[in-house]
Amino acid sequence: KKKLDGFVADRVKEAVERKLKQLGSSARACGIVRYVLLTQYDNLWQQQIANMEQLKDTVGYQAMGAEVEPIDLYRSKGLDIFNAMLDAVRRNAVFSLFQYNPKSTPPASS
C-alpha cells in the first residue's frame, strides 16, 4: 500500500508540474486557478442555496418520522450538504484545471 501511495503521489506531482508548465507564468497560472475556483464556487453556491431551500421545505416532515427536533435535523443535514458542496468544488476545480488547454497567443506583428 505504501508503494502504491508513493507511486500515485509521484504521478500526481508530475501531472501538476506538467500542467503548471503548460499554463505559463506563475501569475497567469494563479489567474487561471482563481477564475476556475470562483466559477465553481459561484455555480455550486447557487445550487447550495436551492438545496437549503428544499431542505427547509422538507425537514419538518422528516423530523416527524424520526422524532427529532426539526432545527437539529436541519443543522445536521445542512452541514452534510455544505460539506458535499465543498467536495464538489475541489473535485470540479481539479477536473476543470486539467481539462483547460490554454490557447497560445500569436506573436504580435509590427
C-alpha positions as CSV (number, residue, x, y, z in Angstrom):
1,K,0.0,0.0,0.0
2,K,2.8,2.4,0.8
3,K,4.4,1.7,-2.6
4,L,1.1,2.4,-4.3
5,D,0.6,5.6,-2.4
6,G,4.1,6.8,-3.2
7,F,3.6,5.8,-6.9
8,V,0.3,7.7,-7.1
9,A,1.7,10.8,-5.3
10,D,4.6,10.8,-7.8
11,R,2.3,10.6,-10.8
12,V,0.1,13.4,-9.4
13,K,3.1,15.6,-8.7
14,E,4.4,15.1,-12.3
15,A,0.9,15.8,-13.8
16,V,0.7,19.1,-11.7
17,E,4.2,20.2,-12.8
18,R,3.3,19.5,-16.5
19,K,0.1,21.5,-16.2
20,L,1.8,24.4,-14.5
21,K,4.4,24.4,-17.2
22,Q,1.6,24.4,-19.8
23,L,-0.2,27.3,-18.2
24,G,2.9,29.5,-18.4
25,S,4.0,32.2,-15.9
26,S,3.0,31.8,-12.3
27,A,0.9,35.0,-12.5
28,R,-1.0,33.6,-15.4
29,A,-1.4,30.2,-13.7
30,C,-2.7,31.9,-10.5
31,G,-5.2,33.9,-12.5
32,I,-6.5,30.8,-14.2
33,V,-6.7,28.9,-10.9
34,R,-8.5,31.8,-9.3
35,Y,-11.0,32.0,-12.2
36,V,-11.7,28.3,-12.1
37,L,-12.3,28.3,-8.4
38,L,-14.5,31.4,-8.4
39,T,-16.6,29.9,-11.2
40,Q,-17.0,26.6,-9.3
41,Y,-17.9,28.4,-6.1
42,D,-20.4,30.6,-7.8
43,N,-22.2,27.8,-9.6
44,L,-22.2,25.4,-6.7
45,W,-23.2,28.1,-4.2
46,Q,-26.3,28.9,-6.2
47,Q,-27.1,25.1,-6.1
48,Q,-26.4,25.2,-2.3
49,I,-29.0,27.9,-1.8
50,A,-31.6,25.9,-3.7
51,N,-30.7,22.7,-1.8
52,M,-31.1,24.5,1.6
53,E,-34.5,25.9,0.5
54,Q,-35.6,22.4,-0.5
55,L,-34.3,21.1,2.9
56,K,-36.2,23.8,4.7
57,D,-39.4,22.7,3.0
58,T,-39.0,19.0,3.8
59,V,-37.2,18.9,7.2
60,G,-40.5,19.2,9.2
61,Y,-41.8,16.0,7.6
62,Q,-38.6,14.2,8.1
63,A,-38.3,15.3,11.7
64,M,-41.8,13.9,12.5
65,G,-40.9,10.5,11.3
66,A,-37.6,10.4,13.1
67,E,-38.8,12.1,16.3
68,V,-36.0,14.6,16.1
69,E,-36.2,18.4,16.6
70,P,-36.5,20.0,13.1
71,I,-33.8,22.5,13.8
72,D,-31.3,19.8,14.8
73,L,-32.2,17.8,11.6
74,Y,-31.9,21.0,9.5
75,R,-28.5,21.8,11.1
76,S,-27.0,18.3,10.6
77,K,-28.3,17.8,7.1
78,G,-27.4,21.4,6.1
79,L,-23.8,20.7,7.2
80,D,-23.8,17.5,5.2
81,I,-25.0,19.4,2.1
82,F,-22.4,22.1,2.7
83,N,-19.5,19.6,3.0
84,A,-20.7,17.9,-0.2
85,M,-20.6,21.3,-1.9
86,L,-17.0,21.9,-0.8
87,D,-16.0,18.4,-2.0
88,A,-17.7,19.2,-5.4
89,V,-15.8,22.5,-5.6
90,R,-12.5,20.7,-5.1
91,R,-13.3,17.9,-7.5
92,N,-14.7,20.1,-10.2
93,A,-11.9,22.7,-9.9
94,V,-9.2,20.0,-10.3
95,F,-11.1,18.4,-13.2
96,S,-11.6,21.8,-14.9
97,L,-7.9,22.8,-14.5
98,F,-6.7,19.6,-16.0
99,Q,-9.2,19.9,-18.9
100,Y,-8.2,23.5,-19.6
101,N,-5.9,23.9,-22.6
102,P,-4.6,27.5,-23.0
103,K,-4.5,28.8,-26.5
104,S,-1.1,30.1,-27.5
105,T,-1.2,33.7,-28.3
106,P,0.3,34.6,-31.7
107,P,3.4,36.9,-31.7
108,A,2.5,40.5,-32.2
109,S,3.2,41.8,-35.7
110,S,4.8,45.2,-36.0
